[in-house]
């Protein structure tokens, strides 16, 4: 797998709580089209809906206690992310956004899983060796 061409990202963004569903669809459509235009792929779109924020966020003269959450799962080279973040910065309804590269976490988890499997196999081999009768080799 060539990570330079196939990275996996999650982009979470929070919109103003008063936003209409049609406007959410329009924003998500613009963002996904931007990713596709740059050669990326949108694996999944999760509209999580309106939720309470962990803390109050001030944007301009407004204060927000809740927001409309959307999570995008993207595959691409990284150029798509730069364009997506640029668009999120200029969109007025966006309160906050966060991008996380998840392929590094998946790679780390796979490495740990392989290490645990090797250790378990080594322990099993040592137990089998210890359980074998001492005079069986002679």
N, C-alpha and C positions, 0 to 999 in steps of 0.2 A: 504494500500500500504506500503510495507516494503522498506524504502529508502536505507537500507544497501545493498539491492540486486538489486535495480532498480533506479539508478541515471541517469540523463540525462545530457549530456555534448555537448558542441560545441567546435570543435577544428578548428581554422582558422590558416592557414599557408601560407606564401608567398614564392614562388620559384623565382629563377633567371628569368628575362624577356626573355632570349634567349632560354629557354628550349623548347624542341620539345613536341608536343602533346603525342607522344608515351611514352616519358620519364615521363610525368605527369601521364599517365595511369599506368605505371609501379610502380611509387611511391605510388599512391593512392591504387593500388592493394596490395602492400606490407603492407601498414598501415592497410587496412581493414582486411587482412588475419591475421595480428597480433592481432587485436581486437577479431576476431572470435576465434582464437586459445586460447585466454585467457578466453573465455566464454561470451564475450560481443556481442553486436549487432550493426551493422551499419544501422541506420535508413535511412540516406539520404546522398548523396555526391553532393555538388554543386561546379562545376568548374566555377568560376566567370570570369576567363580569365585575360588578361593583363590589369592592371590599373596603374594609376600614384599613387606614394606613397605620403603621406602627407608631408614627409620630406625626405631628402637624408639619406640613410643608408649605412654605411661603414662596409664591412665584409672583413677582411684581407686587401689586397691592392686595392680592388675593391670598387667602389661607385655605388650605385643603386638609380635611380630616379623613376623607375617603377618596377613592379613585377607581377607574375602570382599568383592570389589568388585562394585558394581552401578552402572550408568549409565542415567539416565532422560533422554530427549529430550522436552521439553515445549513446547507452544505456549500462549500466554495473555497476560494483561494485567499480570501481576506480583503480583496478589493471591494467585494460586495458589502462587507461590513462597514468599510469606510464610507461608502455612499449611503448606506442605511442610517448610520449615525449622523451623517451630515443632514439628512432629511429629518431625522427626529429632532435635531437641534433647532430647526427652523419652523417646525410645526407648532402653532400656538396651543392646541389642546394638550400637548404632551407635557406632563408635569415632571417626570423622571424617566430615565432609561438606563439599562445596564446590559452589557454584552459579555458573555462568558464563552471561552473556547473550551468545549467539553471533550474534544478528542484526546487531549493530554491526560485528562482524568480517566478516560476509558483505557488508555494505554497503561497508565500507572496501575489501575485496578487489575488489568490482565497480567501484568508483571507480578503483582503480589499473589494472584491466584496461582500462577505457574510455580512460584517459589513455595507456596504452601503444599502444592501437589508433590513437588520434588522431596520436600521434607517428610511428608507422609509416606511416600514410597520408600525412602531411606529407613524410616522407623520400622516399617513393615518388614523390610529385608533383614534388619538387625534382629527383630523378634523371631523371624523364621530361622535365622542362623543360630540363635541362642536356644531355640526349642529343638533343634536337630540333635540326635544322640551323638555323644562325643566319639564313640568308636566306629561310626559309620564309614569314615574315610579309610580305615586300615583293612 
